[in-house]
Amino acid sequence: MPCLYPFLLIPIFDERPWGVRDLRPVYSRIVTEPIGESWLTWGDSKIANGPFSGRTLGEIARQYKRDLVGTAAVFEDKFPLLIKFLFTSDKLSVQVHLDDAGAQRVGQSYGKTECWYALDAKPGAQVALGLKPGVTLAEFEDSIRDHHAEDLLNWIDVHSGDMLYVAAGTVHTIGSGLVLVETQQSSDITYRLYDYGRPRELHIKEGLAAVKLHTRAGKVVRNTGDDSRFLIRSPFFQVEMMKLTAALDSTLLRESPHILVAVEGAGVIESAGMEPVSFAKGEAIVVPACVPHYSVRPQWELKLMRMSLPAAPVAEPVTTLR
């Protein structure tokens, strides 16, 4: 079998009623139908470079297992993290995601804990995380049927550079005027609780059963003693932000793949046995866990996010809902 090497992946663009037609500043394109999400590391994501060009990330995970996903991944044949860009011109539906135990009860591999990094936020942009203090599930269910569920949500202001943690079981939604980088467990289970009258299916019974009234969701509080590169560390993922003006040399220890996402500028990734590959804003590189070493050279300047699995147990992040 061919050896694994860093993969450049082709984004999958997903139309959503709350999306945008102008995908700048991430992509230099204007589209006819509103795009809400760009999926970077899904199982159906196609590889654009090298011997595996045209194959999907899911196919490679099933074939190469731990060589791709690493020893820290729960499942050996499923890529563990889904990375997306989100573009909002309207509110998303109010929704909730299952935790791992709940997902496995319905035959799915992963629950869905996620985080959002605010790459861009217009004045007044907000997200909702959880219910207002003192609101009961019964009151929330009544508000869904009475068409004012958004009034019972805990809305918080979002500014560029904020990192938000969304634990599984948290009732949540995203408002308009945001460009977010989402890192999540590799799951697409969503229970839609409320959708402002839009004609889409709701999952009220299943969703209410999944709701947790108290979670660690909120804005991530970064302590001065933390490694300055890390935007968040959690049991499910860790996310770094780096501004490169010189080459970055990295070594992997087989625990986790690295996912590199360019959010400003462009760069070139090099690793033994592969042709150098250029990547630019809005594109993702997956470095398999078995690759021992790689180097990223910025082309002038590169702002780079790197996602991976924690190699050892990590507590949930410290957060605030203010």
C-alpha positions as CSV (number, residue, x, y, z in Angstrom):
1,M,0.0,0.0,0.0
2,P,1.2,3.5,-0.7
3,C,2.5,5.4,2.3
4,L,0.3,8.1,3.9
5,Y,1.2,11.8,3.4
6,P,-0.4,15.2,4.2
7,F,-3.7,15.5,2.2
8,L,-5.1,18.7,0.7
9,L,-8.9,18.4,0.9
10,I,-11.5,19.9,-1.4
11,P,-14.2,21.8,0.6
12,I,-17.8,20.7,0.4
13,F,-20.2,23.7,0.2
14,D,-23.6,23.2,1.8
15,E,-26.6,25.4,1.0
16,R,-28.7,26.6,4.0
17,P,-31.6,29.1,4.2
18,W,-29.6,31.2,6.7
19,G,-26.4,31.3,4.6
20,V,-24.8,33.9,2.5
21,R,-24.2,34.5,-1.2
22,D,-20.9,36.4,-0.7
23,L,-18.4,34.1,0.9
24,R,-15.7,36.7,1.4
25,P,-13.5,37.1,3.4
26,V,-12.8,33.3,3.4
27,Y,-13.4,32.5,-0.3
28,S,-13.3,35.0,-3.1
29,R,-16.6,34.0,-4.7
30,I,-20.2,35.1,-4.9
31,V,-22.8,32.3,-5.4
32,T,-26.4,32.1,-6.6
33,E,-27.8,30.1,-3.7
34,P,-27.0,30.9,0.0
35,I,-24.1,28.8,1.4
36,G,-24.2,28.3,5.1
37,E,-21.3,25.9,5.6
38,S,-18.1,24.7,4.1
39,W,-17.2,21.2,5.3
40,L,-13.5,20.6,5.3
41,T,-12.9,17.2,6.9
42,W,-16.0,15.1,6.4
43,G,-15.9,11.4,5.4
44,D,-16.9,12.4,1.9
45,S,-14.2,15.1,1.6
46,K,-12.0,14.3,-1.5
47,I,-8.2,14.5,-1.5
48,A,-6.8,16.8,-4.1
49,N,-3.1,15.8,-4.1
50,G,-0.7,12.9,-4.5
51,P,-1.4,9.2,-5.1
52,F,-4.8,9.2,-3.3
53,S,-6.1,12.1,-5.3
54,G,-9.9,11.7,-5.9
55,R,-10.3,9.3,-2.9
56,T,-12.3,10.3,0.2
57,L,-11.1,10.8,3.7
58,G,-13.6,8.2,4.9
59,E,-12.1,5.6,2.5
60,I,-8.6,6.2,3.7
61,A,-9.8,6.0,7.4
62,R,-11.4,2.6,6.7
63,Q,-8.3,1.3,4.9
64,Y,-5.4,2.7,7.0
65,K,-7.2,3.0,10.4
66,R,-4.8,4.1,13.2
67,D,-2.2,5.2,10.8
68,L,-4.6,8.0,9.8
69,V,-6.7,8.7,12.9
70,G,-4.1,8.0,15.6
71,T,-4.2,6.1,18.9
72,A,-6.3,8.8,20.8
73,A,-9.3,8.4,18.4
74,V,-12.2,6.4,19.9
75,F,-12.8,4.5,16.6
76,E,-10.0,3.2,14.5
77,D,-11.8,3.5,11.2
78,K,-13.6,6.9,11.4
79,F,-11.9,10.3,11.1
80,P,-12.6,11.8,14.5
81,L,-13.0,15.6,13.8
82,L,-15.2,17.6,11.5
83,I,-14.0,21.1,10.7
84,K,-16.3,23.7,9.0
85,F,-16.6,27.3,8.2
86,L,-20.1,28.8,9.0
87,F,-21.5,31.9,7.3
88,T,-24.7,33.4,8.7
89,S,-27.1,36.0,7.4
90,D,-30.0,34.9,9.6
91,K,-30.6,32.9,12.8
92,L,-30.0,29.1,12.7
93,S,-32.6,26.8,14.1
94,V,-32.6,26.3,17.8
95,Q,-31.1,22.9,18.3
96,V,-29.4,20.4,20.6
97,H,-26.9,17.5,20.0
98,L,-26.6,14.2,21.7
99,D,-23.6,13.3,23.9
100,D,-21.6,10.1,23.1
101,A,-23.8,7.8,25.2
102,G,-27.0,9.2,23.6
103,A,-25.5,8.8,20.1
104,Q,-24.5,5.2,20.7
105,R,-28.1,4.4,21.9
106,V,-29.4,5.4,18.5
107,G,-26.7,3.6,16.6
108,Q,-24.3,6.4,15.9
109,S,-20.6,6.5,16.7
110,Y,-20.0,10.0,18.1
111,G,-22.0,12.6,20.0
112,K,-21.5,16.2,19.1
113,T,-19.6,18.5,21.3
114,E,-18.2,21.5,19.3
115,C,-16.6,24.8,19.5
116,W,-16.8,28.0,17.4
117,Y,-14.0,30.5,16.8
118,A,-15.4,33.9,15.6
119,L,-13.3,34.7,12.6
120,D,-15.5,37.7,11.8
121,A,-18.4,39.2,13.7
122,K,-20.5,42.2,12.7
123,P,-21.6,44.7,15.4
124,G,-24.4,43.2,17.5
125,A,-23.7,39.6,16.5
126,Q,-24.9,37.0,19.1
127,V,-25.2,33.3,19.8
128,A,-27.5,31.6,22.3
129,L,-26.1,29.0,24.7
130,G,-28.5,27.3,27.1
131,L,-31.7,28.6,28.6
132,K,-32.0,31.7,30.8
133,P,-31.5,31.0,34.5
134,G,-34.5,29.4,36.1
135,V,-36.3,28.4,32.9
136,T,-37.5,24.8,33.1
137,L,-37.8,22.3,30.3
138,A,-41.6,22.4,30.6
139,E,-41.6,26.1,30.1
140,F,-39.2,25.8,27.2
141,E,-41.5,23.2,25.6
142,D,-44.5,25.5,26.0
143,S,-42.5,28.3,24.4
144,I,-41.8,26.2,21.4
145,R,-45.5,25.5,20.8
146,D,-46.4,29.1,21.5
147,H,-43.7,30.3,18.9
148,H,-41.5,32.4,21.2
149,A,-38.8,29.9,22.2
150,E,-35.9,32.4,21.3
151,D,-37.1,34.6,24.2
152,L,-36.1,32.0,26.7
153,L,-32.6,31.5,25.4
154,N,-29.4,32.9,27.0
155,W,-28.1,35.2,24.2
156,I,-24.5,36.5,24.5
157,D,-22.6,39.0,22.4
158,V,-19.8,37.7,20.1
159,H,-16.8,39.6,18.9
160,S,-14.1,38.6,16.5
161,G,-11.5,36.4,18.2
162,D,-14.0,34.9,20.7
163,M,-13.9,31.1,21.2
164,L,-17.1,29.4,22.3
165,Y,-17.5,25.9,23.7
166,V,-20.8,24.1,23.0
167,A,-21.0,21.0,25.1
168,A,-23.4,18.2,23.9
169,G,-26.8,18.6,25.4
170,T,-26.7,22.4,25.3
171,V,-29.7,24.2,23.7
172,H,-28.1,26.6,21.2
173,T,-28.3,28.7,18.1
174,I,-26.2,31.1,16.1
175,G,-27.4,34.6,15.1
176,S,-26.7,36.5,11.9
177,G,-23.5,38.4,10.9
178,L,-20.9,35.8,11.8
179,V,-18.2,33.8,10.1
180,L,-17.2,30.9,12.4
181,V,-14.6,28.2,12.3
182,E,-16.3,25.1,13.9
183,T,-14.4,22.2,15.3
184,Q,-16.6,19.3,16.4
185,Q,-16.8,15.6,17.0
186,S,-17.4,13.9,13.7
187,S,-21.1,13.6,13.9
188,D,-24.1,15.1,12.0
189,I,-26.8,14.3,14.5
190,T,-28.9,17.4,15.1
191,Y,-32.2,17.7,16.8
192,R,-34.0,20.8,15.6
193,L,-36.3,22.2,18.4
194,Y,-37.5,25.5,16.9
195,D,-37.1,27.2,13.5
196,Y,-38.9,30.6,13.7
197,G,-41.8,29.2,11.5
198,R,-39.5,28.0,8.6
199,P,-41.1,24.9,7.1
200,R,-38.5,22.3,8.3
201,E,-38.9,19.2,10.4
202,L,-38.7,19.6,14.1
203,H,-37.5,16.9,16.6
204,I,-39.1,18.2,19.8
205,K,-39.5,14.9,21.7
206,E,-36.1,13.6,20.9
207,G,-34.5,17.0,21.3
208,L,-36.0,17.7,24.8
209,A,-34.8,14.3,26.0
210,A,-31.3,15.2,25.0
211,V,-31.2,18.7,26.7
212,K,-29.0,19.2,29.7
213,L,-29.9,22.3,31.7
214,H,-26.4,22.7,33.1
215,T,-23.3,22.3,30.9
216,R,-19.9,23.9,30.6
217,A,-20.9,25.8,27.4
218,G,-19.9,29.4,27.1
219,K,-17.1,31.8,26.1
220,V,-13.7,30.2,26.8
221,V,-11.7,32.0,29.5
222,R,-8.0,31.9,28.7
223,N,-5.7,32.1,31.7
224,T,-2.4,33.9,31.5
225,G,-0.6,30.7,32.4
226,D,-2.0,28.8,29.3
227,D,0.1,28.1,26.2
228,S,-0.7,31.2,24.1
229,R,-1.2,29.1,21.0
230,F,-4.2,27.2,22.4
231,L,-7.6,28.8,21.9
232,I,-9.2,25.8,23.6
233,R,-8.4,22.4,25.1
234,S,-11.2,19.9,25.9
235,P,-11.7,16.2,26.2
236,F,-12.7,16.0,22.5
237,F,-10.4,18.4,20.7
238,Q,-7.8,21.1,21.0
239,V,-7.4,24.1,18.7
240,E,-4.3,26.3,18.3
241,M,-3.9,29.6,16.4
242,M,-0.5,30.5,15.0
243,K,0.7,33.5,12.9
244,L,3.6,32.3,10.9
245,T,6.3,34.5,9.4
246,A,8.9,31.7,9.3
247,A,8.7,27.9,8.8
248,L,6.9,25.8,11.4
249,D,8.5,22.3,11.9
250,S,6.3,19.8,13.7
251,T,6.6,16.2,14.9
252,L,3.7,13.8,15.4
253,L,3.7,11.0,18.0
254,R,0.9,8.9,16.5
255,E,-1.7,10.0,19.0
256,S,-3.6,12.2,16.6
257,P,-3.7,13.6,13.1
258,H,-3.2,17.3,12.7
259,I,-5.7,19.4,10.8
260,L,-4.3,22.7,9.4
261,V,-6.7,25.4,8.3
262,A,-5.5,28.6,6.7
263,V,-7.6,31.6,7.9
264,E,-5.3,34.3,6.4
265,G,-2.7,34.2,3.7
266,A,-1.2,31.0,2.2
267,G,1.5,28.5,2.8
268,V,3.3,25.4,1.6
269,I,3.4,22.1,3.4
270,E,6.4,19.7,3.0
271,S,7.0,16.2,4.2
272,A,9.3,13.4,3.3
273,G,8.2,11.4,0.2
274,M,5.6,14.0,-1.0
275,E,5.6,16.9,-3.4
276,P,5.3,20.3,-1.7
277,V,1.6,21.4,-1.6
278,S,0.4,25.0,-1.5
279,F,-2.8,25.8,0.4
280,A,-4.6,29.1,0.9
281,K,-7.3,30.7,3.0
282,G,-10.4,28.5,3.4
283,E,-8.5,25.2,2.6
284,A,-7.5,22.4,5.0
285,I,-4.6,20.0,5.2
286,V,-4.9,16.7,7.1
287,V,-1.6,15.3,8.3
288,P,-2.0,11.6,9.1
289,A,-1.0,10.5,12.6
290,C,1.7,8.2,11.2
291,V,3.6,11.0,9.4
292,P,6.6,11.6,11.6
293,H,7.4,15.1,10.6
294,Y,6.2,18.0,8.4
295,S,7.0,21.6,7.8
296,V,4.8,24.6,6.9
297,R,6.3,27.6,5.1
298,P,4.3,30.7,5.0
299,Q,4.1,32.5,1.7
300,W,4.9,35.9,3.1
301,E,2.6,35.5,6.1
302,L,0.1,32.8,7.2
303,K,-2.5,32.7,10.0
304,L,-3.0,29.1,10.7
305,M,-5.4,27.1,12.9
306,R,-4.4,23.6,14.0
307,M,-6.9,21.1,15.3
308,S,-6.0,17.7,17.0
309,L,-7.1,15.3,19.7
310,P,-5.6,15.6,23.2
311,A,-3.0,12.9,23.9
312,A,-3.9,12.7,27.6
313,P,-7.1,13.3,29.5
314,V,-8.1,17.0,29.5
315,A,-10.9,18.7,31.6
316,E,-13.6,20.8,29.9
317,P,-12.5,24.4,29.5
318,V,-13.3,27.2,31.9
319,T,-16.1,29.3,30.4
320,T,-18.4,32.2,31.1
321,L,-21.9,33.1,29.8
322,R,-21.4,36.8,30.2
